[in-house]
């Protein structure tokens, strides 16, 4: 699926759930095998690709960050959840399913706290429960770049040899243009970010921005619009540099 056109996240997630259901078929039988990385590599690769497509992300984003931003519980944890539910020797109730899901999210949270990957995403979304329980807001191509740190930032592009240097052209002080610099340090976008800073109030951090977004539909929309306008400008600047080098 294309990153900037086509179905939105909710419909992409619906398609991913079809794949998830197929993957988890007879999970209580094979869930123990998921503990062996070599047995589970192919399954996890497919599930990871679903997560990337759900959130319109670059393939360089780690599994851990992709699953969090896409609100998709890792499939090995879901397999163990299915095993627990299947072992219940009585008719399952809604409470049983709710408790099993809470245990899965707790296991996921512990894994998210301890991993060394996706640390920028962790700064934005350290608490999985508040992110998963929101009832509004979809992640698109541009918001995905902010939440992952993988996007049209010179430091990121330089890492993959798409730029000659990683430094901010506006600041001209040898500082790398990464996601934190663009949104929280660079004076180039102070006007847009100051409006967001006033809305967020208090300490202005990656986490406070996301905490503000999950409060409600209007907060999500206004924040997303601000971040998207900046990222579109960065994308245009990248295209101009590419044309000038051609």
Buried (B, 14 or more C-beta within 10 A) or exposed (E): EEBEEEBEBEEBBEBBEEBBEEBBEEBBEBBEEBEEEEEBEEBBEBBBBBBBBBBBBBEEBBBBBBBBBBBBBBBBBBBBBBBBBBEEEEEEEEEBEEEBBEBBBEBBBEBBEEBEEBEBBBBBBBBBEEBBEBEEBBBBBBBBBBBBBBBBBBBBBBBEEEBEEBBBEBBEEEBBBBBBBBBBBBEBBEEBBEEBBEEBEEEBBBBBBBBBBBEBEEBBEBBBEBBBEBBEBBBEBBEEBEEEEE
